[in-house]
Amino acid sequence: MEVTDSVVKNIAALAQLQVDKTELPRLAAGMQNILDLAEQMQSADTEGVTPISNPLDATQQLRPDAVIEQDQRELFQSIAPATEDGLYLVPRVVE
């Protein structure tokens, strides 16, 4: 693909950028260099090259979903200032 001034104008319009007409040739050349580099990288021979590891491929070691603590609800509610029906009562702060 060849990057022309009209392509740069279209991309600038999509990105809602205002581009000075004098900058169009420089921007087109820069975009063309990027596309040429990407094409050059695509043509590189990667046969036999082991891909590098990707952190997104890792799996998280999860612990078993098991209860490991004792139920201490009665103990904690016994030291609370006010409880009712197993709930903690707190003072009203919004009127």
Biopython code that builds the backbone (N, CA, C, O; Angstrom):
import numpy as np
from Bio.PDB.StructureBuilder import StructureBuilder

atoms = [
    (1, "MET", "N", (0.845, -1.179, 0.000)),
    (1, "MET", "CA", (0.000, 0.000, 0.000)),
    (1, "MET", "C", (0.887, 1.239, 0.000)),
    (1, "MET", "O", (1.862, 1.332, 0.747)),
    (2, "GLU", "N", (0.533, 2.160, -0.834)),
    (2, "GLU", "CA", (1.291, 3.407, -0.889)),
    (2, "GLU", "C", (0.526, 4.476, -0.123)),
    (2, "GLU", "O", (-0.670, 4.677, -0.336)),
    (3, "VAL", "N", (1.229, 5.155, 0.767)),
    (3, "VAL", "CA", (0.615, 6.210, 1.568)),
    (3, "VAL", "C", (0.738, 7.525, 0.800)),
    (3, "VAL", "O", (1.838, 8.014, 0.545)),
    (4, "THR", "N", (-0.406, 8.080, 0.443)),
    (4, "THR", "CA", (-0.443, 9.354, -0.271)),
    (4, "THR", "C", (-0.981, 10.439, 0.645)),
    (4, "THR", "O", (-1.391, 10.169, 1.774)),
    (5, "ASP", "N", (-0.974, 11.660, 0.152)),
    (5, "ASP", "CA", (-1.503, 12.771, 0.949)),
    (5, "ASP", "C", (-2.980, 12.567, 1.273)),
    (5, "ASP", "O", (-3.434, 12.931, 2.358)),
    (6, "SER", "N", (-3.722, 11.993, 0.347)),
    (6, "SER", "CA", (-5.152, 11.767, 0.610)),
    (6, "SER", "C", (-5.354, 10.714, 1.697)),
    (6, "SER", "O", (-6.298, 10.806, 2.481)),
    (7, "VAL", "N", (-4.474, 9.716, 1.749)),
    (7, "VAL", "CA", (-4.564, 8.712, 2.816)),
    (7, "VAL", "C", (-4.295, 9.375, 4.162)),
    (7, "VAL", "O", (-4.989, 9.104, 5.141)),
    (8, "VAL", "N", (-3.291, 10.242, 4.209)),
    (8, "VAL", "CA", (-2.985, 10.949, 5.457)),
    (8, "VAL", "C", (-4.169, 11.823, 5.867)),
    (8, "VAL", "O", (-4.512, 11.885, 7.048)),
    (9, "LYS", "N", (-4.794, 12.495, 4.904)),
    (9, "LYS", "CA", (-5.966, 13.328, 5.214)),
    (9, "LYS", "C", (-7.101, 12.477, 5.774)),
    (9, "LYS", "O", (-7.749, 12.868, 6.744)),
    (10, "ASN", "N", (-7.344, 11.314, 5.169)),
    (10, "ASN", "CA", (-8.415, 10.431, 5.652)),
    (10, "ASN", "C", (-8.130, 9.937, 7.062)),
    (10, "ASN", "O", (-9.023, 9.922, 7.909)),
    (11, "ILE", "N", (-6.896, 9.537, 7.317)),
    (11, "ILE", "CA", (-6.537, 9.063, 8.663)),
    (11, "ILE", "C", (-6.667, 10.191, 9.671)),
    (11, "ILE", "O", (-7.159, 9.981, 10.779)),
    (12, "ALA", "N", (-6.227, 11.393, 9.293)),
    (12, "ALA", "CA", (-6.347, 12.545, 10.188)),
    (12, "ALA", "C", (-7.811, 12.853, 10.480)),
    (12, "ALA", "O", (-8.161, 13.199, 11.609)),
    (13, "ALA", "N", (-8.670, 12.728, 9.464)),
    (13, "ALA", "CA", (-10.097, 12.976, 9.685)),
    (13, "ALA", "C", (-10.692, 11.938, 10.621)),
    (13, "ALA", "O", (-11.485, 12.273, 11.501)),
    (14, "LEU", "N", (-10.313, 10.673, 10.434)),
    (14, "LEU", "CA", (-10.818, 9.623, 11.323)),
    (14, "LEU", "C", (-10.361, 9.836, 12.765)),
    (14, "LEU", "O", (-11.106, 9.567, 13.707)),
    (15, "ALA", "N", (-9.133, 10.320, 12.927)),
    (15, "ALA", "CA", (-8.586, 10.561, 14.265)),
    (15, "ALA", "C", (-8.970, 11.933, 14.794)),
    (15, "ALA", "O", (-8.585, 12.311, 15.900)),
    (16, "GLN", "N", (-9.734, 12.680, 13.995)),
    (16, "GLN", "CA", (-10.159, 14.027, 14.350)),
    (16, "GLN", "C", (-8.969, 14.916, 14.683)),
    (16, "GLN", "O", (-8.946, 15.616, 15.695)),
    (17, "LEU", "N", (-7.968, 14.860, 13.778)),
    (17, "LEU", "CA", (-6.777, 15.680, 13.914)),
    (17, "LEU", "C", (-6.741, 16.691, 12.773)),
    (17, "LEU", "O", (-7.146, 16.397, 11.649)),
    (18, "GLN", "N", (-6.258, 17.863, 13.080)),
    (18, "GLN", "CA", (-6.092, 18.880, 12.046)),
    (18, "GLN", "C", (-4.634, 18.837, 11.608)),
    (18, "GLN", "O", (-3.723, 18.978, 12.424)),
    (19, "VAL", "N", (-4.425, 18.639, 10.297)),
    (19, "VAL", "CA", (-3.072, 18.522, 9.758)),
    (19, "VAL", "C", (-2.838, 19.659, 8.774)),
    (19, "VAL", "O", (-3.655, 19.907, 7.887)),
    (20, "ASP", "N", (-1.712, 20.346, 8.943)),
    (20, "ASP", "CA", (-1.332, 21.412, 8.025)),
    (20, "ASP", "C", (-0.945, 20.804, 6.683)),
    (20, "ASP", "O", (-0.279, 19.770, 6.638)),
    (21, "LYS", "N", (-1.359, 21.443, 5.586)),
    (21, "LYS", "CA", (-1.084, 20.917, 4.249)),
    (21, "LYS", "C", (0.413, 20.784, 3.981)),
    (21, "LYS", "O", (0.836, 19.926, 3.206)),
    (22, "THR", "N", (1.206, 21.627, 4.617)),
    (22, "THR", "CA", (2.658, 21.548, 4.397)),
    (22, "THR", "C", (3.269, 20.324, 5.078)),
    (22, "THR", "O", (4.369, 19.899, 4.724)),
    (23, "GLU", "N", (2.565, 19.763, 6.044)),
    (23, "GLU", "CA", (3.065, 18.589, 6.774)),
    (23, "GLU", "C", (2.692, 17.274, 6.095)),
    (23, "GLU", "O", (3.251, 16.231, 6.435)),
    (24, "LEU", "N", (1.760, 17.301, 5.145)),
    (24, "LEU", "CA", (1.275, 16.067, 4.519)),
    (24, "LEU", "C", (2.384, 15.211, 3.911)),
    (24, "LEU", "O", (2.412, 14.009, 4.174)),
    (25, "PRO", "N", (3.302, 15.766, 3.110)),
    (25, "PRO", "CA", (4.351, 14.905, 2.533)),
    (25, "PRO", "C", (5.242, 14.246, 3.593)),
    (25, "PRO", "O", (5.617, 13.083, 3.450)),
    (26, "ARG", "N", (5.577, 14.984, 4.648)),
    (26, "ARG", "CA", (6.426, 14.425, 5.707)),
    (26, "ARG", "C", (5.697, 13.315, 6.455)),
    (26, "ARG", "O", (6.284, 12.273, 6.750)),
    (27, "LEU", "N", (4.417, 13.534, 6.763)),
    (27, "LEU", "CA", (3.639, 12.514, 7.462)),
    (27, "LEU", "C", (3.429, 11.285, 6.581)),
    (27, "LEU", "O", (3.494, 10.155, 7.067)),
    (28, "ALA", "N", (3.180, 11.498, 5.298)),
    (28, "ALA", "CA", (3.001, 10.370, 4.379)),
    (28, "ALA", "C", (4.275, 9.546, 4.298)),
    (28, "ALA", "O", (4.219, 8.317, 4.280)),
    (29, "ALA", "N", (5.416, 10.207, 4.249)),
    (29, "ALA", "CA", (6.691, 9.483, 4.194)),
    (29, "ALA", "C", (6.918, 8.695, 5.481)),
    (29, "ALA", "O", (7.385, 7.557, 5.437)),
    (30, "GLY", "N", (6.591, 9.291, 6.621)),
    (30, "GLY", "CA", (6.753, 8.595, 7.894)),
    (30, "GLY", "C", (5.861, 7.370, 7.995)),
    (30, "GLY", "O", (6.293, 6.315, 8.459)),
    (31, "MET", "N", (4.610, 7.513, 7.556)),
    (31, "MET", "CA", (3.693, 6.369, 7.579)),
    (31, "MET", "C", (4.153, 5.280, 6.615)),
    (31, "MET", "O", (4.048, 4.091, 6.916)),
    (32, "GLN", "N", (4.659, 5.687, 5.466)),
    (32, "GLN", "CA", (5.155, 4.709, 4.490)),
    (32, "GLN", "C", (6.348, 3.947, 5.063)),
    (32, "GLN", "O", (6.476, 2.743, 4.843)),
    (33, "ASN", "N", (7.215, 4.636, 5.793)),
    (33, "ASN", "CA", (8.365, 3.969, 6.431)),
    (33, "ASN", "C", (7.905, 2.921, 7.437)),
    (33, "ASN", "O", (8.484, 1.839, 7.529)),
    (34, "ILE", "N", (6.869, 3.249, 8.182)),
    (34, "ILE", "CA", (6.337, 2.296, 9.169)),
    (34, "ILE", "C", (5.771, 1.068, 8.469)),
    (34, "ILE", "O", (6.033, -0.060, 8.884)),
    (35, "LEU", "N", (4.999, 1.282, 7.413)),
    (35, "LEU", "CA", (4.425, 0.151, 6.681)),
    (35, "LEU", "C", (5.512, -0.687, 6.005)),
    (35, "LEU", "O", (5.419, -1.914, 5.966)),
    (36, "ASP", "N", (6.539, -0.025, 5.476)),
    (36, "ASP", "CA", (7.652, -0.765, 4.857)),
    (36, "ASP", "C", (8.376, -1.620, 5.887)),
    (36, "ASP", "O", (8.742, -2.761, 5.606)),
    (37, "LEU", "N", (8.582, -1.071, 7.074)),
    (37, "LEU", "CA", (9.245, -1.837, 8.134)),
    (37, "LEU", "C", (8.399, -3.040, 8.540)),
    (37, "LEU", "O", (8.930, -4.133, 8.738)),
    (38, "ALA", "N", (7.087, -2.844, 8.665)),
    (38, "ALA", "CA", (6.203, -3.962, 9.021)),
    (38, "ALA", "C", (6.256, -5.040, 7.947)),
    (38, "ALA", "O", (6.278, -6.229, 8.265)),
    (39, "GLU", "N", (6.277, -4.638, 6.680)),
    (39, "GLU", "CA", (6.360, -5.613, 5.588)),
    (39, "GLU", "C", (7.699, -6.346, 5.605)),
    (39, "GLU", "O", (7.767, -7.549, 5.352)),
    (40, "GLN", "N", (8.752, -5.608, 5.904)),
    (40, "GLN", "CA", (10.084, -6.222, 5.993)),
    (40, "GLN", "C", (10.134, -7.241, 7.128)),
    (40, "GLN", "O", (10.729, -8.309, 6.984)),
    (41, "MET", "N", (9.510, -6.908, 8.252)),
    (41, "MET", "CA", (9.494, -7.832, 9.389)),
    (41, "MET", "C", (8.667, -9.072, 9.068)),
    (41, "MET", "O", (9.011, -10.168, 9.509)),
    (42, "GLN", "N", (7.580, -8.920, 8.307)),
    (42, "GLN", "CA", (6.747, -10.060, 7.929)),
    (42, "GLN", "C", (7.496, -11.023, 7.016)),
    (42, "GLN", "O", (7.233, -12.226, 7.022)),
    (43, "SER", "N", (8.421, -10.494, 6.238)),
    (43, "SER", "CA", (9.137, -11.347, 5.293)),
    (43, "SER", "C", (10.331, -12.053, 5.926)),
    (43, "SER", "O", (10.987, -12.854, 5.260)),
    (44, "ALA", "N", (10.628, -11.781, 7.183)),
    (44, "ALA", "CA", (11.767, -12.426, 7.850)),
    (44, "ALA", "C", (11.498, -13.918, 8.011)),
    (44, "ALA", "O", (10.381, -14.325, 8.332)),
    (45, "ASP", "N", (12.523, -14.723, 7.787)),
    (45, "ASP", "CA", (12.406, -16.172, 7.922)),
    (45, "ASP", "C", (12.447, -16.537, 9.406)),
    (45, "ASP", "O", (13.461, -16.332, 10.073)),
    (46, "THR", "N", (11.360, -17.070, 9.909)),
    (46, "THR", "CA", (11.275, -17.450, 11.320)),
    (46, "THR", "C", (11.165, -18.957, 11.491)),
    (46, "THR", "O", (10.811, -19.442, 12.566)),
    (47, "GLU", "N", (11.465, -19.686, 10.443)),
    (47, "GLU", "CA", (11.404, -21.156, 10.506)),
    (47, "GLU", "C", (12.411, -21.665, 11.533)),
    (47, "GLU", "O", (13.595, -21.334, 11.471)),
    (48, "GLY", "N", (11.936, -22.461, 12.464)),
    (48, "GLY", "CA", (12.805, -23.053, 13.470)),
    (48, "GLY", "C", (13.076, -22.164, 14.669)),
    (48, "GLY", "O", (13.809, -22.562, 15.574)),
    (49, "VAL", "N", (12.502, -20.971, 14.696)),
    (49, "VAL", "CA", (12.699, -20.062, 15.827)),
    (49, "VAL", "C", (11.606, -20.333, 16.853)),
    (49, "VAL", "O", (10.419, -20.295, 16.527)),
    (50, "THR", "N", (12.001, -20.603, 18.072)),
    (50, "THR", "CA", (11.043, -20.864, 19.141)),
    (50, "THR", "C", (10.433, -19.545, 19.592)),
    (50, "THR", "O", (11.162, -18.602, 19.899)),
    (51, "PRO", "N", (9.115, -19.466, 19.636)),
    (51, "PRO", "CA", (8.483, -18.220, 20.083)),
    (51, "PRO", "C", (8.836, -17.931, 21.538)),
    (51, "PRO", "O", (9.025, -18.844, 22.341)),
    (52, "ILE", "N", (8.921, -16.641, 21.859)),
    (52, "ILE", "CA", (9.194, -16.269, 23.249)),
    (52, "ILE", "C", (7.938, -16.492, 24.081)),
    (52, "ILE", "O", (6.829, -16.557, 23.551)),
    (53, "SER", "N", (8.127, -16.606, 25.370)),
    (53, "SER", "CA", (6.977, -16.838, 26.236)),
    (53, "SER", "C", (6.164, -15.554, 26.360)),
    (53, "SER", "O", (6.693, -14.447, 26.259)),
    (54, "ASN", "N", (4.890, -15.730, 26.576)),
    (54, "ASN", "CA", (3.973, -14.618, 26.716)),
    (54, "ASN", "C", (3.343, -14.696, 28.099)),
    (54, "ASN", "O", (2.815, -15.743, 28.472)),
    (55, "PRO", "N", (3.387, -13.609, 28.869)),
    (55, "PRO", "CA", (2.807, -13.672, 30.213)),
    (55, "PRO", "C", (1.308, -13.948, 30.201)),
    (55, "PRO", "O", (0.761, -14.419, 31.197)),
    (56, "LEU", "N", (0.642, -13.662, 29.093)),
    (56, "LEU", "CA", (-0.801, -13.917, 29.031)),
    (56, "LEU", "C", (-1.101, -15.403, 28.886)),
    (56, "LEU", "O", (-2.233, -15.831, 29.108)),
    (57, "ASP", "N", (-0.085, -16.200, 28.513)),
    (57, "ASP", "CA", (-0.278, -17.641, 28.391)),
    (57, "ASP", "C", (-0.160, -18.355, 29.737)),
    (57, "ASP", "O", (-0.499, -19.534, 29.844)),
    (58, "ALA", "N", (0.312, -17.660, 30.749)),
    (58, "ALA", "CA", (0.530, -18.279, 32.059)),
    (58, "ALA", "C", (-0.807, -18.584, 32.728)),
    (58, "ALA", "O", (-1.806, -17.903, 32.498)),
    (59, "THR", "N", (-0.802, -19.605, 33.548)),
    (59, "THR", "CA", (-2.000, -19.932, 34.313)),
    (59, "THR", "C", (-1.759, -19.601, 35.780)),
    (59, "THR", "O", (-0.658, -19.780, 36.301)),
    (60, "GLN", "N", (-2.779, -19.127, 36.417)),
    (60, "GLN", "CA", (-2.696, -18.745, 37.819)),
    (60, "GLN", "C", (-2.838, -19.987, 38.692)),
    (60, "GLN", "O", (-3.772, -20.771, 38.524)),
    (61, "GLN", "N", (-1.912, -20.157, 39.615)),
    (61, "GLN", "CA", (-2.018, -21.246, 40.579)),
    (61, "GLN", "C", (-3.058, -20.847, 41.622)),
    (61, "GLN", "O", (-2.840, -19.902, 42.380)),
    (62, "LEU", "N", (-4.166, -21.546, 41.669)),
    (62, "LEU", "CA", (-5.227, -21.221, 42.604)),
    (62, "LEU", "C", (-5.249, -22.214, 43.743)),
    (62, "LEU", "O", (-5.013, -23.409, 43.561)),
    (63, "ARG", "N", (-5.540, -21.694, 44.925)),
    (63, "ARG", "CA", (-5.657, -22.582, 46.080)),
    (63, "ARG", "C", (-7.036, -23.229, 46.044)),
    (63, "ARG", "O", (-7.949, -22.706, 45.404)),
    (64, "PRO", "N", (-7.192, -24.343, 46.714)),
    (64, "PRO", "CA", (-8.507, -24.987, 46.738)),
    (64, "PRO", "C", (-9.525, -24.088, 47.446)),
    (64, "PRO", "O", (-9.186, -23.393, 48.404)),
    (65, "ASP", "N", (-10.746, -24.107, 46.979)),
    (65, "ASP", "CA", (-11.808, -23.318, 47.572)),
    (65, "ASP", "C", (-12.371, -24.088, 48.760)),
    (65, "ASP", "O", (-13.358, -24.816, 48.647)),
    (66, "ALA", "N", (-11.712, -23.906, 49.902)),
    (66, "ALA", "CA", (-12.110, -24.630, 51.100)),
    (66, "ALA", "C", (-12.115, -23.682, 52.296)),
    (66, "ALA", "O", (-11.292, -22.770, 52.377)),
    (67, "VAL", "N", (-13.033, -23.901, 53.209)),
    (67, "VAL", "CA", (-13.098, -23.095, 54.426)),
    (67, "VAL", "C", (-11.925, -23.485, 55.305)),
    (67, "VAL", "O", (-11.743, -24.661, 55.620)),
    (68, "ILE", "N", (-11.122, -22.494, 55.704)),
    (68, "ILE", "CA", (-9.946, -22.798, 56.539)),
    (68, "ILE", "C", (-10.021, -22.094, 57.893)),
    (68, "ILE", "O", (-9.159, -22.303, 58.747)),
    (69, "GLU", "N", (-11.051, -21.257, 58.097)),
    (69, "GLU", "CA", (-11.193, -20.572, 59.376)),
    (69, "GLU", "C", (-12.479, -21.027, 60.064)),
    (69, "GLU", "O", (-13.441, -21.440, 59.417)),
    (70, "GLN", "N", (-12.466, -20.940, 61.375)),
    (70, "GLN", "CA", (-13.639, -21.274, 62.170)),
    (70, "GLN", "C", (-14.636, -20.118, 62.140)),
    (70, "GLN", "O", (-14.249, -18.958, 61.997)),
    (71, "ASP", "N", (-15.919, -20.444, 62.277)),
    (71, "ASP", "CA", (-16.957, -19.418, 62.347)),
    (71, "ASP", "C", (-16.886, -18.763, 63.729)),
    (71, "ASP", "O", (-17.131, -19.416, 64.743)),
    (72, "GLN", "N", (-16.549, -17.468, 63.764)),
    (72, "GLN", "CA", (-16.427, -16.746, 65.031)),
    (72, "GLN", "C", (-17.437, -15.598, 65.105)),
    (72, "GLN", "O", (-17.202, -14.589, 65.770)),
    (73, "ARG", "N", (-18.537, -15.767, 64.427)),
    (73, "ARG", "CA", (-19.544, -14.712, 64.371)),
    (73, "ARG", "C", (-20.062, -14.362, 65.766)),
    (73, "ARG", "O", (-20.162, -13.184, 66.110)),
    (74, "GLU", "N", (-20.386, -15.354, 66.555)),
    (74, "GLU", "CA", (-20.917, -15.094, 67.905)),
    (74, "GLU", "C", (-19.899, -14.336, 68.759)),
    (74, "GLU", "O", (-20.271, -13.433, 69.508)),
    (75, "LEU", "N", (-18.626, -14.693, 68.651)),
    (75, "LEU", "CA", (-17.576, -14.013, 69.424)),
    (75, "LEU", "C", (-17.483, -12.552, 69.016)),
    (75, "LEU", "O", (-17.440, -11.667, 69.871)),
    (76, "PHE", "N", (-17.452, -12.298, 67.721)),
    (76, "PHE", "CA", (-17.310, -10.922, 67.252)),
    (76, "PHE", "C", (-18.554, -10.094, 67.579)),
    (76, "PHE", "O", (-18.443, -8.918, 67.925)),
    (77, "GLN", "N", (-19.721, -10.696, 67.471)),
    (77, "GLN", "CA", (-20.919, -9.937, 67.795)),
    (77, "GLN", "C", (-21.073, -9.716, 69.295)),
    (77, "GLN", "O", (-21.738, -8.770, 69.718)),
    (78, "SER", "N", (-20.474, -10.567, 70.086)),
    (78, "SER", "CA", (-20.576, -10.384, 71.540)),
    (78, "SER", "C", (-19.803, -9.152, 72.007)),
    (78, "SER", "O", (-20.134, -8.582, 73.047)),
    (79, "ILE", "N", (-18.791, -8.733, 71.268)),
    (79, "ILE", "CA", (-18.019, -7.552, 71.668)),
    (79, "ILE", "C", (-18.461, -6.291, 70.913)),
    (79, "ILE", "O", (-17.928, -5.209, 71.158)),
    (80, "ALA", "N", (-19.429, -6.422, 69.997)),
    (80, "ALA", "CA", (-19.938, -5.260, 69.259)),
    (80, "ALA", "C", (-20.859, -4.453, 70.152)),
    (80, "ALA", "O", (-21.537, -5.017, 71.011)),
    (81, "PRO", "N", (-20.897, -3.128, 69.964)),
    (81, "PRO", "CA", (-21.770, -2.290, 70.803)),
    (81, "PRO", "C", (-23.247, -2.625, 70.647)),
    (81, "PRO", "O", (-23.985, -2.610, 71.632)),
    (82, "ALA", "N", (-23.699, -2.930, 69.417)),
    (82, "ALA", "CA", (-25.126, -3.221, 69.225)),
    (82, "ALA", "C", (-25.302, -4.160, 68.038)),
    (82, "ALA", "O", (-24.749, -3.940, 66.960)),
    (83, "THR", "N", (-26.090, -5.217, 68.264)),
    (83, "THR", "CA", (-26.415, -6.153, 67.186)),
    (83, "THR", "C", (-27.890, -6.513, 67.297)),
    (83, "THR", "O", (-28.506, -6.369, 68.352)),
    (84, "GLU", "N", (-28.439, -6.983, 66.183)),
    (84, "GLU", "CA", (-29.825, -7.431, 66.194)),
    (84, "GLU", "C", (-29.999, -8.440, 65.064)),
    (84, "GLU", "O", (-29.667, -8.153, 63.914)),
    (85, "ASP", "N", (-30.514, -9.611, 65.389)),
    (85, "ASP", "CA", (-30.757, -10.675, 64.416)),
    (85, "ASP", "C", (-29.501, -11.019, 63.599)),
    (85, "ASP", "O", (-29.591, -11.298, 62.403)),
    (86, "GLY", "N", (-28.348, -10.997, 64.248)),
    (86, "GLY", "CA", (-27.108, -11.354, 63.571)),
    (86, "GLY", "C", (-26.482, -10.229, 62.761)),
    (86, "GLY", "O", (-25.499, -10.449, 62.054)),
    (87, "LEU", "N", (-27.041, -9.026, 62.855)),
    (87, "LEU", "CA", (-26.512, -7.883, 62.109)),
    (87, "LEU", "C", (-25.926, -6.869, 63.071)),
    (87, "LEU", "O", (-26.365, -6.762, 64.216)),
    (88, "TYR", "N", (-24.936, -6.128, 62.606)),
    (88, "TYR", "CA", (-24.347, -5.046, 63.395)),
    (88, "TYR", "C", (-25.198, -3.797, 63.211)),
    (88, "TYR", "O", (-25.536, -3.432, 62.085)),
    (89, "LEU", "N", (-25.545, -3.141, 64.317)),
    (89, "LEU", "CA", (-26.295, -1.896, 64.266)),
    (89, "LEU", "C", (-25.310, -0.743, 64.391)),
    (89, "LEU", "O", (-24.456, -0.728, 65.277)),
    (90, "VAL", "N", (-25.444, 0.221, 63.487)),
    (90, "VAL", "CA", (-24.550, 1.385, 63.485)),
    (90, "VAL", "C", (-25.380, 2.642, 63.570)),
    (90, "VAL", "O", (-26.543, 2.639, 63.168)),
    (91, "PRO", "N", (-24.806, 3.731, 64.089)),
    (91, "PRO", "CA", (-25.573, 4.966, 64.179)),
    (91, "PRO", "C", (-25.876, 5.513, 62.770)),
    (91, "PRO", "O", (-25.088, 5.352, 61.838)),
    (92, "ARG", "N", (-27.022, 6.152, 62.653)),
    (92, "ARG", "CA", (-27.402, 6.761, 61.378)),
    (92, "ARG", "C", (-26.550, 8.008, 61.168)),
    (92, "ARG", "O", (-26.429, 8.845, 62.063)),
    (93, "VAL", "N", (-25.954, 8.127, 59.963)),
    (93, "VAL", "CA", (-25.096, 9.282, 59.683)),
    (93, "VAL", "C", (-25.670, 10.147, 58.563)),
    (93, "VAL", "O", (-25.232, 11.283, 58.382)),
    (94, "VAL", "N", (-26.637, 9.633, 57.813)),
    (94, "VAL", "CA", (-27.275, 10.417, 56.755)),
    (94, "VAL", "C", (-28.694, 10.695, 57.172)),
    (94, "VAL", "O", (-29.424, 9.789, 57.573)),
    (95, "GLU", "N", (-29.087, 11.953, 57.079)),
    (95, "GLU", "CA", (-30.449, 12.308, 57.495)),
    (95, "GLU", "C", (-31.308, 12.613, 56.295)),
    (95, "GLU", "O", (-32.488, 12.932, 56.446)),
]
sb = StructureBuilder()
sb.init_structure("model")
sb.init_model(0)
sb.init_chain("A")
sb.init_seg("    ")
for serial, (resi, resn, name, xyz) in enumerate(atoms, 1):
    if name == "N":
        sb.init_residue(resn, " ", resi, " ")
    sb.init_atom(name, np.array(xyz, "f"), 0.0, 1.0, " ", f" {name:<3s}", serial, name[0])
structure = sb.get_structure()
